[in-house]
Amino acid sequence: MYDEVRYTGWVAEMISVRLDAEAARALAELEATGLSRSQAVRLGLRAAAARLRDRQRLAAEAAALSADEGDRAEASAVADLMEDLRAPW
């Protein structure tokens, strides 16, 4: 009996990086949690990519809202209402 090996198209890719002092401290901090260097680097790359996607999504949403005349008019009306309801000092 033998195990069948199938090619999935995924091949591990090795990279080499030079870490500055801040990155080396961050890596050591992650390794202290029990992560291997490879796990820490993969986790960091995924987290950075997720933050980038989030920023891009928020920027696109902000641009869409600022271009929406109806939304801007409603926000202005709400601000005016809140100002009218504010207690006089």
Contacts in CASP RR format, 6 or more apart in sequence:
PFRMAT RR
TARGET T0000
AUTHOR 0000-0000-0000
METHOD contacts of the structure
MODEL  1
MYDEVRYTGWVAEMISVRLDAEAARALAELEATGLSRSQAVRLGLRAAAA
RLRDRQRLAAEAAALSADEGDRAEASAVADLMEDLRAPW
17 41 0 8 1.000
19 27 0 8 1.000
27 37 0 8 1.000
27 40 0 8 1.000
27 41 0 8 1.000
30 40 0 8 1.000
30 43 0 8 1.000
30 44 0 8 1.000
31 37 0 8 1.000
31 40 0 8 1.000
35 43 0 8 1.000
65 71 0 8 1.000
65 72 0 8 1.000
66 72 0 8 1.000
END
